[in-house]
Amino acid sequence: MKKTYFVMFFTAFLLLLFTQANAQITFQVGGGLGYSVPSGDYGGTTAEFYNGEKYGMESGFNFHGKARIGLLLINAFGEIGYTTFNGEGEASVGGGDVKNSHKIVSMKVGPEFPINIPLSPITPYLQGFVALNTFSGSVEFTGAAGVPSGEKDISSATRVGLGAGIGVMFSLGGLKLDANIQYHLINFAGKEYKIQTVSSHTRLDQYTNLNDEKDPSAGTLTDHFIADSRNISAIEFKLSVMFGL
């Protein structure tokens, strides 16, 4: 059955390729900067992070490279980006402080659907994408109950993301400015709850792993308090400079 689906997909791809054979193929490459706003469970307060409810992240910056292949009716794009998020504040009222940081490397691929306007230098477009996201970062506590003071790295984690966006390309001769807004559900697939070992588990383990899945022991032990799975998502604003090749 999987082989049949593959043959059908490959045949459809070839048909699309052949129907576009006489169209002008374009290629663009470039890069730019962005600003990412955490949404859903990725935002909130550092107190909510300490309680295992949200991640307490604030808005961060994005650096990215982008490539686009254009046919007559559809484009395909690929993007690799590096985004930093940070959160800083109280672990609880009068109960110590926490600093939380994530660094995310994202690789995205997907289709773009341009809306061509005759004789206009502006081309709006819609897009969808899948992404492979790798997390790293650190967490630091100062005077918080149940965890030692000091900075610890978080364990690396990978999640599959899914998203969609809208944008507009401004043509300036061979140069194009690409303004884009994306919604990115960063952990669409691959959520996981992870601790070091059951016998050596401490409260700190809850923070040094991404732990976006529910703790199966939540509510039964003091140091097991992540009661629900958590969605990590962001709204990303980007501006890219693209060069036609």
Phi and psi in degrees as a GROMACS rama.xvg file:
@    title "Ramachandran Plot"
@    xaxis  label "Phi"
@    yaxis  label "Psi"
@TYPE xy
-61.959  -37.3376  LYS-2
-64.4665  -39.8182  LYS-3
-61.9325  -44.878  THR-4
-61.5746  -39.9024  TYR-5
-63.3553  -44.4526  PHE-6
-62.5376  -42.0853  VAL-7
-63.2947  -43.892  MET-8
-64.5134  -43.8481  PHE-9
-65.9492  -39.3243  PHE-10
-63.5376  -43.3778  THR-11
-63.3621  -37.8941  ALA-12
-63.6733  -42.3773  PHE-13
-65.6238  -39.653  LEU-14
-62.2103  -42.7835  LEU-15
-63.1523  -40.778  LEU-16
-64.2683  -43.8639  LEU-17
-68.1238  -36.7658  PHE-18
-68.4813  -21.5333  THR-19
-97.8789  4.33385  GLN-20
-59.6226  -33.2077  ALA-21
-89.7074  -0.771055  ASN-22
-83.3181  154.084  ALA-23
-73.3345  125.068  GLN-24
-93.8388  129.773  ILE-25
-117.221  154.95  THR-26
-139.537  131.371  PHE-27
-129.816  147.741  GLN-28
-142.407  147.377  VAL-29
-179.686  -159.878  GLY-30
-171.225  176.837  GLY-31
-179  -161.513  GLY-32
-120.663  159.572  LEU-33
-151.897  171.939  GLY-34
-133.215  124.167  TYR-35
-113.591  130.296  SER-36
-110.815  116.814  VAL-37
-64.9568  144.606  PRO-38
-135.471  168.594  SER-39
61.7143  -138.073  GLY-40
-73.8704  -6.51416  ASP-41
-78.0972  -18.1342  TYR-42
-91.0339  -136.563  GLY-43
82.3214  -162.071  GLY-44
-111.247  164.392  THR-45
-67.607  -26.1338  THR-46
-65.3502  -39.0871  ALA-47
-67.6546  -34.1039  GLU-48
-63.984  -44.6445  PHE-49
-60.7465  -32.7807  TYR-50
-88.7759  1.79461  ASN-51
77.5585  20.2555  GLY-52
-96.0633  -48.288  GLU-53
-136.09  -171.7  LYS-54
-106.298  -12.8669  TYR-55
66.7148  28.8404  GLY-56
-85.5543  147.941  MET-57
-106.8  170.051  GLU-58
-60.3004  148.124  SER-59
-137.286  -179.676  GLY-60
-107.97  154.623  PHE-61
-129.408  138.682  ASN-62
-121.941  134.314  PHE-63
-149.076  155.411  HIS-64
-116.926  149.155  GLY-65
-142.932  144.223  LYS-66
-132.622  147.059  ALA-67
-139.786  132.155  ARG-68
-111.586  126.404  ILE-69
-114.673  133.303  GLY-70
-111.712  -156.601  LEU-71
-73.9018  -45.8586  LEU-72
-113.78  -12.2722  LEU-73
-148.78  149.348  ILE-74
-113.274  157.879  ASN-75
-121.721  136.477  ALA-76
-130.169  153.589  PHE-77
-131.59  145.249  GLY-78
-145.963  138.584  GLU-79
-125.19  129.466  ILE-80
-137.146  158.501  GLY-81
-129.191  118.13  TYR-82
-123.52  139.13  THR-83
-115.819  135.211  THR-84
-126.714  146.234  PHE-85
-141.552  150.318  ASN-86
-139.292  139.651  GLY-87
-146.999  132.936  GLU-88
168.856  -161.132  GLY-89
-79.0441  141.168  GLU-90
-74.2186  -36.4634  ALA-91
-158.54  167.441  SER-92
-61.7964  114.256  VAL-93
68.0894  15.232  GLY-94
-119.753  37.895  GLY-95
99.4668  174.524  GLY-96
-125.339  159.648  ASP-97
-141.21  140.706  VAL-98
-121.342  129.703  LYS-99
-130.157  129.845  ASN-100
-137.48  141.211  SER-101
-126.622  142.452  HIS-102
-121.39  126.305  LYS-103
-122.758  123.596  ILE-104
-100.291  121.604  VAL-105
-119.65  134.688  SER-106
-117.826  119.115  MET-107
-119.67  144.183  LYS-108
-141.681  149.116  VAL-109
172.302  177.919  GLY-110
-89.7389  153.916  PRO-111
-125.177  141.876  GLU-112
-117.39  96.6514  PHE-113
-73.4052  148.203  PRO-114
-110.755  94.0064  ILE-115
-74.94  129.482  ASN-116
-113.041  113.63  ILE-117
-54.1274  134.864  PRO-118
62.5609  18.2994  LEU-119
-110.489  140.05  SER-120
-79.8171  0.879157  PRO-121
-111.392  129.97  ILE-122
-128.669  103.529  THR-123
-71.7051  159.7  PRO-124
-154.747  158.26  TYR-125
-114.767  152.684  LEU-126
-148.649  158.531  GLN-127
-136.352  159.097  GLY-128
-159.72  157.317  PHE-129
-112.568  155.07  VAL-130
-142.123  150.935  ALA-131
-113.766  117.577  LEU-132
-117.486  127.974  ASN-133
-114.857  125.352  THR-134
-100.638  142.595  PHE-135
-145.042  179.031  SER-136
151.286  -160.697  GLY-137
-153.883  163.776  SER-138
-137.897  140.771  VAL-139
-134.145  127.351  GLU-140
-112.246  145.513  PHE-141
-135.289  109.317  THR-142
69.4929  23.2824  GLY-143
-91.4166  143.69  ALA-144
-67.3893  135.703  ALA-145
85.5527  -5.57736  GLY-146
-134.425  145.156  VAL-147
-72.51  147.145  PRO-148
-72.3374  144.453  SER-149
131.945  172.231  GLY-150
-103.546  137.689  GLU-151
-132.472  142.427  LYS-152
-74.6656  147.919  ASP-153
-91.8203  150.903  ILE-154
-68.3277  139.22  SER-155
-61.8418  143.479  SER-156
-145.506  149.07  ALA-157
-124.374  135.245  THR-158
-133.533  151.556  ARG-159
-93.6291  128.712  VAL-160
-109.842  166.392  GLY-161
-145.916  141.731  LEU-162
-164.872  178.391  GLY-163
-148.287  159.246  ALA-164
-155.211  169.522  GLY-165
-130.892  152.836  ILE-166
-161.201  179.809  GLY-167
-148.665  136.463  VAL-168
-105.979  131.459  MET-169
-107.428  117.828  PHE-170
-89.8243  127.004  SER-171
-130.193  74.7805  LEU-172
70.0049  -128.591  GLY-173
-80.9043  -4.67425  GLY-174
-102.187  140.921  LEU-175
-129.82  137.742  LYS-176
-99.9653  129.764  LEU-177
-118.594  108.178  ASP-178
-101.246  130.699  ALA-179
-145.082  140.882  ASN-180
-124.877  127.663  ILE-181
-124.402  143.602  GLN-182
-103.769  126.326  TYR-183
-126.42  111.242  HIS-184
-85.4909  99.8771  LEU-185
-73.6163  -29.9396  ILE-186
-117.801  52.2116  ASN-187
-58.6668  -38.7645  PHE-188
-138.472  151.194  ALA-189
98.6781  11.5575  GLY-190
-57.1281  146.078  LYS-191
-152.927  141.918  GLU-192
-105.814  130.458  TYR-193
-145.162  135.171  LYS-194
-130.478  172.279  ILE-195
-67.0463  -69.7132  GLN-196
-146.715  155.047  THR-197
-62.4758  -40.0682  VAL-198
-70.5702  -30.5256  SER-199
-107.216  13.8452  SER-200
-62.756  135.95  HIS-201
-130.195  169.325  THR-202
-59.7525  -33.2682  ARG-203
-60.3532  -29.9852  LEU-204
-58.1738  -30.2142  ASP-205
-66.009  -23.2139  GLN-206
-103.759  -22.1366  TYR-207
-91.1322  3.84764  THR-208
-122.837  152.896  ASN-209
-62.4529  -41.6317  LEU-210
43.99  62.2944  ASN-211
-93.4826  -1.74381  ASP-212
-100.895  158.434  GLU-213
-64.1346  140.505  LYS-214
-73.2463  118.836  ASP-215
-63.4769  -17.4323  PRO-216
-102.413  11.7994  SER-217
-57.6174  134.173  ALA-218
88.6027  -9.93582  GLY-219
-100.756  -24.6166  THR-220
-133.347  151.131  LEU-221
-58.9612  -41.1295  THR-222
-89.7283  11.3984  ASP-223
-118.661  101.289  HIS-224
-136.981  5.89802  PHE-225
-83.668  96.0007  ILE-226
-86.4557  -15.159  ALA-227
-141.326  153.608  ASP-228
-67.7447  153.289  SER-229
-125.105  130.939  ARG-230
-87.9417  130.235  ASN-231
-105.906  112.735  ILE-232
-143.769  162.233  SER-233
-153.946  152.709  ALA-234
-103.851  123.227  ILE-235
-114.758  125.362  GLU-236
-106.121  125.918  PHE-237
-136.08  146.393  LYS-238
-130.584  122.388  LEU-239
-121.845  148.126  SER-240
-105.185  120.543  VAL-241
-113.646  140.79  MET-242
-117.06  130.304  PHE-243
-80.0658  135.907  GLY-244
